[in-house]
Amino acid sequence: MSGIWSVLITGANRGIGFEFLKQLIKVQDAPKYVFACDCDPTISRDLEQLVGINDCIHRFCMDVSEVHDVERCVDAVETIVGDRGLNLLINNAGYMPDESSLNDANSAEMMTAYKTNTVGPALMTQRFAPLLKRAADINDSSLPVWKRSTVINISTGVSSLTNTVNYRILSYRMTKTALNMLTKCTSVELGKDHILVVALHPGHVQTVMGGPLAVTPVNESVSAMLNIVQRLTKAESGKLFYWNPEEHVVPW
């Protein structure tokens, strides 16, 4: 994942987002600018330490579902990256309601999940599209397509309609299925501007959200996802991929 100019990660204060941040700044020819975004008013100790020793990291406190916050972030990022635009947007911020089925779901939690997991990535992609297009326009067409301009949406395997065999975490599943549709639609709309859009299933990852039954170490998941991104072609835009390359594409 070397040789790209700028990256923005949402939900970068912990879990998968923080691991993306750690791994991206360590690669050879690391990005010049890495924008770490999260909604916590108080910066986490781990993120604060990482920012303190890496000049390339710029941290923003923002709610991805709030238009004002997103626009403020766009303005700040544009000031920094200038004419070179944004190469990689990782829509990682997510929310899982504390419910398991239709019986105990409630509208407030469902709407919170939808705003974070679906509306947030839609707003981020919409508002950052001009900077993504700017990056695609100036980068040599001979480069791998993912290096020009790419949007990564962190989805989940349980968003698959084909693979659904139980009803657990209903609201979370619903919002991530909607995220898949966003991925497909934006891949078509932004594809004409040479912007790649894909969704990734990170596996059942050992994070706070993943819970005590999670089996996949977060560093292995993120490393595998970054490897997948580096092998993507234009023909694969709009698809949902497993973190494990042996399983490859997740059916809708």
C-alpha positions in Angstrom: 0.0 0.0 0.0 2.9 2.3 -0.8 3.1 5.2 -3.2 -0.2 7.0 -2.5 -0.3 10.7 -1.5 -3.2 10.9 1.0 -5.6 8.7 3.0 -8.6 9.5 5.1 -9.9 7.0 7.7 -13.1 7.3 9.7 -13.5 5.6 13.0 -9.7 5.8 13.4 -9.6 6.0 17.2 -9.9 2.3 17.8 -10.3 -1.2 16.4 -10.1 -1.7 12.7 -9.8 2.0 11.9 -6.9 2.5 14.3 -5.2 -0.6 12.9 -5.5 0.8 9.3 -3.8 3.9 10.6 -1.0 2.1 12.2 -0.3 -0.1 9.2 -0.5 2.7 6.6 2.0 4.9 8.3 4.5 2.0 8.5 4.6 1.0 4.8 7.5 1.8 2.6 6.9 5.1 0.8 4.0 5.8 3.2 1.3 8.4 2.5 2.4 12.0 3.0 -0.9 12.8 4.7 -3.1 10.5 6.7 -6.3 12.0 8.1 -7.6 10.2 11.2 -11.3 11.0 11.9 -13.5 9.9 14.9 -16.4 11.3 16.8 -14.9 11.2 20.3 -14.5 14.8 21.7 -11.5 13.5 23.7 -8.7 12.0 21.7 -7.9 8.4 22.7 -4.6 7.9 24.4 -3.3 5.5 21.7 -4.3 7.8 18.9 -2.8 10.8 20.7 0.5 9.0 21.1 0.5 8.0 17.4 -0.3 11.6 16.3 2.5 12.9 18.6 5.2 10.9 16.9 4.0 11.0 13.3 3.8 14.4 11.5 1.9 12.9 8.6 -1.2 12.2 10.8 -3.9 14.9 11.0 -6.7 14.1 13.5 -10.3 15.5 13.1 -13.1 15.1 15.5 -16.3 14.7 13.5 -19.6 12.9 13.2 -19.8 11.3 9.8 -23.6 11.6 9.7 -23.6 15.4 10.3 -23.3 17.5 7.2 -21.7 20.4 8.9 -19.0 18.2 10.4 -18.3 16.5 7.1 -18.1 19.8 5.2 -15.8 21.2 7.8 -13.5 18.2 7.4 -13.5 18.5 3.6 -12.4 22.2 3.8 -9.6 21.3 6.2 -8.4 18.4 4.1 -8.5 20.4 0.9 -6.4 23.1 2.5 -3.7 20.5 3.2 -3.8 18.3 0.1 -4.4 21.1 -2.4 -4.5 20.3 -6.1 -3.4 16.7 -5.5 -6.7 15.7 -4.0 -7.5 12.7 -1.9 -6.3 9.2 -3.0 -8.0 6.9 -0.6 -11.2 7.2 1.5 -11.8 4.5 4.0 -15.4 4.6 5.4 -14.8 2.5 8.5 -16.9 4.2 11.3 -19.6 1.9 12.4 -22.3 1.3 15.1 -23.8 -1.9 16.2 -27.0 -1.6 18.3 -27.4 -3.6 21.5 -30.2 -5.8 20.1 -30.3 -9.1 18.4 -33.7 -9.6 16.6 -36.9 -8.0 15.5 -38.4 -8.7 18.9 -36.1 -6.4 20.7 -35.2 -3.8 18.0 -36.3 -0.2 18.6 -36.6 2.7 16.1 -34.1 5.0 17.9 -31.3 2.4 17.8 -32.1 1.5 14.2 -31.9 5.1 13.1 -28.6 5.6 14.9 -27.2 2.6 13.1 -28.5 3.7 9.8 -27.1 7.2 10.2 -23.6 5.9 11.1 -23.3 2.9 8.9 -25.1 4.1 5.7 -25.8 7.8 5.7 -22.3 8.6 7.0 -20.4 6.8 4.2 -22.8 8.3 1.7 -22.1 11.8 2.9 -18.4 11.3 3.1 -18.3 9.9 -0.4 -20.5 12.6 -1.8 -18.6 15.5 -0.2 -15.1 14.1 -0.8 -15.9 13.1 -4.4 -14.4 16.4 -5.9 -11.1 15.7 -4.1 -11.2 12.0 -5.1 -11.8 13.1 -8.7 -9.0 15.6 -8.5 -6.6 12.8 -7.4 -7.8 10.6 -10.2 -7.3 13.3 -12.8 -3.7 14.1 -11.9 -2.4 10.6 -11.5 -0.9 8.8 -14.4 -3.4 6.4 -16.0 -0.6 3.8 -16.2 -0.7 3.5 -12.4 -2.8 0.6 -10.8 -6.3 1.9 -10.6 -6.4 1.7 -6.8 -3.5 4.1 -6.5 -5.3 6.8 -8.5 -8.5 7.2 -6.4 -10.3 4.7 -4.3 -13.2 4.5 -1.8 -13.3 1.5 0.6 -16.5 0.9 2.5 -16.1 -1.5 5.5 -19.1 -3.8 5.3 -19.7 -7.3 6.7 -20.4 -10.8 5.5 -23.7 -10.8 7.4 -25.0 -8.1 5.0 -25.3 -10.8 2.3 -28.9 -11.7 1.5 -27.7 -14.9 -0.1 -25.8 -16.1 2.9 -28.4 -15.1 5.6 -29.4 -18.1 7.7 -30.3 -16.4 11.0 -31.9 -13.2 12.2 -29.3 -12.0 14.8 -28.0 -8.3 14.8 -30.9 -7.3 12.6 -30.4 -3.6 12.5 -26.7 -3.9 11.8 -27.3 -6.3 9.0 -29.9 -4.0 7.4 -27.7 -1.0 7.5 -24.7 -2.8 6.0 -26.9 -4.3 3.2 -27.8 -0.7 2.4 -24.1 0.2 2.5 -23.5 -2.5 -0.2 -26.1 -0.8 -2.4 -24.3 2.5 -1.9 -21.1 0.8 -2.9 -22.6 -0.6 -6.1 -24.3 2.7 -7.1 -21.3 4.9 -6.4 -19.0 2.5 -8.2 -21.1 3.1 -11.4 -21.5 6.9 -10.8 -17.9 7.6 -9.9 -16.4 5.0 -12.2 -16.6 7.3 -15.1 -14.2 9.6 -13.2 -11.8 6.7 -12.7 -12.6 6.3 -9.0 -12.7 2.7 -7.7 -15.3 1.9 -5.1 -15.4 -1.5 -3.2 -16.8 -2.9 0.1 -14.7 -5.2 2.3 -15.8 -7.8 4.9 -13.1 -7.7 7.6 -14.1 -11.0 9.2 -15.3 -11.5 12.8 -12.5 -9.3 14.2 -11.2 -9.1 17.8 -12.3 -5.6 18.6 -14.8 -4.1 21.1 -17.5 -4.3 18.4 -16.5 -7.9 17.5 -17.1 -9.1 21.1 -15.7 -12.0 23.0 -16.5 -14.6 20.4 -14.4 -12.9 17.6 -11.7 -15.1 16.1 -9.7 -12.9 13.7 -6.9 -10.7 15.1 -7.3 -7.1 14.0 -3.8 -6.8 12.5 -4.3 -9.9 10.3 -7.7 -8.6 9.1 -6.4 -5.2 8.1 -3.2 -6.5 6.6 -5.2 -8.9 4.4 -7.7 -6.1 3.4 -4.8 -3.8 2.3 -3.4 -6.7 0.2 -6.8 -7.2 -1.4 -7.0 -3.5 -2.3 -3.6 -3.6 -4.0 -4.8 -6.3 -6.3 -8.1 -4.7 -7.3 -8.8 -3.9 -11.0 -11.4 -1.6 -12.5 -13.6 -4.6 -13.3 -13.9 -5.5 -9.6 -15.3 -2.1 -8.6 -18.7 -2.3 -6.9 -18.1 -5.7 -5.3 -18.0 -6.9 -1.7 -14.8 -8.9 -0.8 -14.0 -11.2 2.0 -10.9 -10.3 4.0 -9.7 -13.8 3.3 -8.6 -13.8 -0.3 -9.2 -17.6 -0.6 -12.9 -16.9 -0.3 -12.9 -13.7 -2.4 -16.2 -12.2 -3.4 -19.2 -12.2 -1.0 -22.5 -12.8 -2.9 -25.1 -10.0 -2.5 
